[in-house]
Amino acid sequence: MKKRIVSIALIYLILMCIEMIVALISGYFNFPLLSANDYSSVYGLIIVKILSYVVALIFGNYKNIKSGGFIPNSNWFCIVLMPTASLYIILTLFQAKGLSWIQVMIGIVFMLFVNFATFYLYDVITKVWSDKMEKMLLQQKNKYYENQFNLMKLSVNNTATIKHDLKNHLSVIYTLIQNEEKEKTLKHISDIIKVFGEQKEYVRSGNVAVDSILNFKLQEAEQKKIKTILDINVPEELNITSYDMAVILGNLLDNAITAVCELTEDRYVNIIIKYDKGRFILKIDNPFEGKILKEKNTLLTTKVDKSNHGIGLQSIKAVLEKYNGSMELVHSKKVFSVTLLMYIELFESNSY
């Protein structure tokens, strides 16, 4: 809504400047700016329409604004300041006494270019923040996949090592048991188990994207002494990009873990991921300290750095739009719950 309002304000202000410039050039100057006037130059009206059409064509190239995206409030202030100040200066020019129509026109021309530049910078800022979000999410996804790759590599290496040394291990254990050396036997078995337990794999659903994200985030949760409760049932291949999966699952788990870290007791995260007949359902429950910030039914971040946070929910909403999905946020005094529903098909190769 903010983007639409600001865009409309900039467009109308630019069109207003064009009309004023044409009116001044065509000799019409002494009229009350905020009341009805009798301007009737046919050529002037035609020129205004042509220039307005050219402006519309130029604005059509600014596609980043249309695509949406997150812009921090500090940037919003600067963007809104430009058209507001321009309108004030234009009104002041028309009220000023002793200025010639040329001086007034030069001032309005400057305001025209200032607002064009503002619209351009508005588009650039949107692109910069979109790229920043995408880069951040790609780095996050790479961490998930690198962690999953290390888990798989370690599992394969451990299996190969144990298989290679299994005969020798069994021989040693057999001898220790024969000699009734209980402590040494337990110690040897414990050393074998440690080889498998060097890095824990929490989830193995078969879906690489889901597994990589969950294994990475659940490892973080365990390090922070947060209990995790899992109910995962998803197919190996879903028609959703790993990037989109990282956006929704990674951001929601980040929010849940961050909220639970504020607590000293009852620290848990409950994760349910299901797939049934084209419906992908994700639900995460977690306790929180009871502090929720809202603005017009929209949740706001409670983190200190608000310019870089609060991006997560914006990103999730963008992904949900791609899959005709929905998100439900529910909370009581102590528990926060988020449920996502997306319509995702299986890859066609699975149907053969």
Number of C-alpha atoms within 10 A of each C-alpha: 6 9 15 12 11 17 19 12 15 23 20 13 21 26 20 17 24 21 19 21 24 19 20 17 14 13 12 17 18 10 12 10 12 7 6 8 10 7 14 10 14 9 11 20 15 11 16 20 15 12 16 18 13 12 16 13 11 11 17 10 12 15 12 16 20 14 11 15 20 20 19 16 11 9 14 15 10 12 20 18 12 17 25 13 11 22 17 10 15 20 13 12 17 18 12 11 8 7 11 10 18 12 12 19 22 12 17 25 17 13 22 22 13 16 21 20 13 19 23 16 13 24 18 15 21 23 20 16 17 19 13 12 18 15 12 12 20 16 12 18 22 16 15 23 20 14 18 21 14 12 19 13 12 18 19 11 14 17 14 12 12 16 12 11 11 13 11 12 16 12 11 15 19 13 13 17 15 10 10 11 12 13 10 14 17 14 11 15 13 11 11 15 12 10 16 16 13 12 14 13 19 16 17 13 14 13 15 17 24 22 21 26 25 24 21 21 19 21 17 14 23 11 9 13 13 19 15 15 13 15 11 17 14 17 14 15 16 19 12 17 10 17 16 19 17 23 23 20 21 22 19 20 21 14 15 22 23 14 20 23 18 12 13 8 10 12 20 21 22 16 17 16 18 15 20 13 9 13 14 18 18 20 20 20 20 23 25 24 15 12 9 13 10 10 7 5 7 9 13 15 19 14 11 8 9 13 15 15 15 18 19 21 21 14 20 22 15 18 19 19 11 12 14 11 18 15 16 10 11 11 15 10 11 11 13 19 16 16 17 19 19 21 19 19 17 16 12 10 7 10 6 4
